[in-house]
Amino acid sequence: MTFENILLEKKNSIAYVTINRPKVLNALNTATMEDLRAAFHDIKNDDGIRVVILTGSGEKAFVAGADISELATQDAVSGKKYAHRGQSVLNLIENLGKPVIACINGFALGGGCELALACTMRLASDNAKLGQPEVKLGIIPGYGGTQRLPRLVGKGLAMQHVLAGEMITAQEAHRIGLVNEVTAPAELIPRAEAIAAKIIANAPLAVQYALEAVNKGMQMTLAEGLFLEATLFGVCCATEDKKEGTTAFLEKRAAQFKGK
């Protein structure tokens, strides 16, 4: 597939998605969001892809935010539709059924930070800056920032970042749990690939159901989440991969999973 605003490459069971608008610091306009939608639908339906690595082109930005010229034209009706469209793309990424690793290689502001929040995990280069500065433009985060950020770092810290709209360093983002790890810029993609390799070595269905258990369970009471976990555990027990995994362990050999 070819796209106007992103790059998509597939190799070694990994899909590399790169937002490719470096002249505008990879800002998210409607066309870019639709490219992301198409790319992630393709990835979702490609059984050969096990993990996604998402990053931005250039050395300055992951995604510096939304396209302000588009935001400036929104009214009450179109603005709500604009937010819903963006949310639907990020929901697709969050619930892809495959891990998505955000490699934050610079600015991740506004919609860029929200895009990272929708990913399964976040790695940041040590020169990255993150934030939700929408209040400085007279708006609020509209791509899930007011919902995912407090679920990730807690209500108090999320309130501080959303209401003050200040940028934070990669190190501070790591301290509060917004990013998983901080690396040197040159090590960002290799570190993501190392994590991806460990995921790819595991049973595909187990990874898929673990993702579902965590994502759906976060929206449930503890009792409901535990019921979901037990149900998905039972589903795993009926797979060929479970039989292969347990047999391989007992036979002291490497498992050969088939995703069945």
C-alpha positions in Angstrom: 0.0 0.0 0.0 1.1 3.5 -0.7 0.2 6.6 1.3 0.6 10.3 1.0 1.4 11.1 4.6 2.8 7.9 6.2 5.2 5.2 5.4 4.4 1.5 5.9 7.1 -1.2 5.9 6.7 -4.8 6.9 9.6 -7.1 7.8 10.3 -9.9 10.3 6.7 -10.0 11.5 6.9 -6.3 12.4 5.0 -3.4 10.7 6.8 -0.1 10.8 4.4 2.9 10.6 6.1 6.2 10.2 4.2 9.5 10.0 6.0 11.3 7.2 5.4 15.0 7.3 8.7 16.3 8.7 8.3 19.8 7.3 5.3 20.4 9.6 6.8 18.2 12.4 4.5 15.4 11.4 1.3 17.3 12.4 -1.9 15.3 12.2 -4.3 16.5 9.5 -7.4 14.7 8.4 -5.6 13.1 5.4 -2.9 11.7 7.7 -5.5 10.3 10.1 -7.2 8.5 7.2 -3.8 7.1 6.1 -3.3 5.8 9.6 -6.8 4.3 9.6 -6.2 2.5 6.3 -2.7 1.3 7.4 -3.9 -0.1 10.7 -6.8 -1.9 9.1 -4.4 -3.5 6.7 -2.1 -4.5 9.6 -5.0 -5.9 11.6 -6.0 -8.2 8.8 -2.4 -9.3 8.0 -1.8 -12.5 10.0 1.9 -12.3 9.2 2.3 -9.1 11.4 2.7 -9.6 15.1 3.9 -6.2 16.4 3.7 -2.6 15.2 6.4 0.1 15.7 4.9 3.6 15.3 7.2 6.6 15.0 7.6 10.0 13.2 10.0 10.9 10.4 12.9 13.2 11.0 14.8 13.9 14.2 12.6 16.6 15.8 9.1 15.2 16.3 7.0 12.1 16.8 3.9 14.2 16.2 4.0 17.8 17.2 0.2 18.1 17.3 -2.8 18.6 15.2 -2.9 20.7 12.1 -3.9 24.1 13.5 -5.2 25.4 10.2 -7.8 22.7 10.3 -8.7 23.2 14.0 -9.2 26.9 13.3 -12.2 26.2 11.0 -14.1 23.9 13.3 -17.5 24.9 14.8 -19.6 23.0 17.4 -21.0 20.5 15.0 -17.9 19.9 12.8 -15.6 19.9 15.9 -17.5 17.1 17.5 -17.3 15.1 14.2 -13.6 15.9 14.0 -13.0 14.5 17.5 -15.0 11.4 16.9 -13.2 10.6 13.6 -9.8 11.0 15.4 -11.0 8.9 18.4 -12.1 6.1 16.1 -8.6 5.9 14.6 -7.0 5.8 18.0 -9.5 3.2 19.2 -8.5 1.0 16.2 -4.9 1.3 17.3 -5.6 0.6 21.0 -7.7 -2.4 20.2 -5.8 -3.7 17.2 -5.3 -7.2 18.8 -1.5 -6.7 18.3 0.9 -4.7 20.4 1.8 -1.3 19.1 5.0 0.3 20.4 5.2 4.1 20.1 8.7 5.3 19.6 8.6 8.9 20.6 11.5 10.5 18.8 10.9 14.2 19.6 7.9 16.3 20.2 4.7 14.5 21.1 2.2 17.2 21.8 -1.6 17.4 21.7 -2.8 14.8 19.2 0.7 13.4 19.1 0.7 12.7 22.8 -2.8 11.2 22.5 -1.7 9.0 19.6 1.1 7.7 21.8 -1.4 7.1 24.7 -3.4 4.8 22.4 -0.4 2.6 21.9 0.3 -0.5 23.9 3.5 0.9 25.3 5.7 4.0 24.8 9.4 4.4 24.5 10.9 7.9 24.3 14.3 9.2 23.2 16.0 11.3 25.8 15.4 14.5 23.8 11.6 14.0 23.6 9.1 16.4 24.9 5.4 15.5 25.7 2.4 17.4 26.6 -1.3 18.3 26.1 -1.2 22.1 25.4 -4.7 22.3 23.9 -6.0 24.7 26.5 -3.5 27.3 25.2 -5.6 27.2 21.9 -8.9 27.5 23.7 -9.8 23.8 23.3 -9.4 20.6 25.2 -7.8 17.3 24.1 -10.2 15.7 21.7 -8.5 12.4 20.7 -8.8 10.7 24.1 -6.3 12.7 26.2 -8.8 13.5 28.9 -9.6 9.8 29.3 -6.4 7.8 28.6 -4.0 10.1 30.5 -5.7 9.9 33.9 -6.1 6.1 33.5 -2.3 5.9 32.9 -0.8 8.4 35.3 -3.7 9.1 37.8 -6.2 11.9 38.0 -4.1 14.5 39.8 -1.1 14.4 37.5 -3.4 14.2 34.4 -5.3 17.3 35.7 -2.0 19.2 36.1 -0.8 18.4 32.6 -4.2 19.0 30.8 -5.0 22.2 32.7 -1.5 23.8 32.7 -0.7 22.6 29.2 3.0 22.5 29.8 5.6 20.3 28.1 7.5 17.7 30.1 10.8 16.0 29.4 11.1 12.3 28.5 12.6 11.8 31.9 9.7 13.3 33.7 7.3 11.3 31.5 9.1 8.2 32.6 8.9 9.2 36.3 5.2 9.5 36.2 4.6 6.4 34.1 3.6 8.1 30.9 6.5 6.3 29.0 7.9 2.9 29.7 11.6 3.6 29.0 13.9 6.4 27.9 16.8 5.7 25.5 19.4 7.5 23.4 17.9 8.5 20.0 19.9 6.0 18.1 18.7 3.2 20.4 15.0 4.0 20.2 14.0 1.7 17.3 16.5 -1.1 18.2 15.1 -1.2 21.7 11.5 -1.4 20.3 12.7 -4.2 18.0 14.2 -6.1 20.9 10.9 -5.9 22.8 9.0 -6.9 19.7 11.2 -9.9 19.2 10.4 -11.1 22.7 6.6 -10.7 22.0 6.9 -12.5 18.7 8.5 -15.5 20.4 5.4 -16.0 22.5 2.1 -17.6 21.6 0.1 -15.2 19.2 -3.3 -16.0 20.7 -2.1 -15.7 24.2 -0.7 -12.2 23.4 -4.0 -11.2 21.7 -6.1 -12.4 24.6 -3.8 -10.8 27.2 -4.2 -7.5 25.3 -7.9 -7.9 25.4 -8.0 -8.8 29.1 -6.0 -5.6 30.1 -7.8 -3.2 27.7 -11.3 -4.3 28.4 -10.6 -5.0 32.1 -9.5 -1.4 32.6 -13.1 -0.4 31.9 -14.7 -2.9 34.3 -15.0 -3.4 38.0 -12.4 -5.8 39.5 -15.0 -8.6 39.7 -16.0 -8.1 36.0 -12.3 -8.0 35.0 -11.5 -11.2 36.8 -14.5 -12.9 35.2 -13.2 -11.8 31.8 -9.7 -12.9 32.6 -10.9 -16.4 33.6 -13.0 -16.6 30.5 -10.0 -15.8 28.2 -7.8 -18.1 30.2 -10.2 -20.9 29.4 -10.2 -20.0 25.7 -6.4 -20.1 25.8 -6.6 -23.6 27.3 -8.5 -24.9 24.3 -5.8 -23.7 21.8 -3.2 -25.8 20.0 -0.6 -23.2 21.2 -1.4 -24.0 24.8 -0.8 -27.7 24.2 2.4 -27.0 22.4 3.7 -24.5 25.0 3.1 -26.8 27.9 4.5 -29.8 26.1 7.6 -27.9 25.0 8.2 -26.8 28.5 7.9 -30.3 29.9 10.2 -31.6 27.1 12.7 -28.8 27.7 12.6 -27.5 24.1 11.6 -24.3 22.4 7.9 -24.1 21.6 6.8 -23.8 17.9 3.6 -21.7 18.1 1.2 -21.6 15.2 -1.4 -19.1 16.4 -4.1 -21.8 16.6 
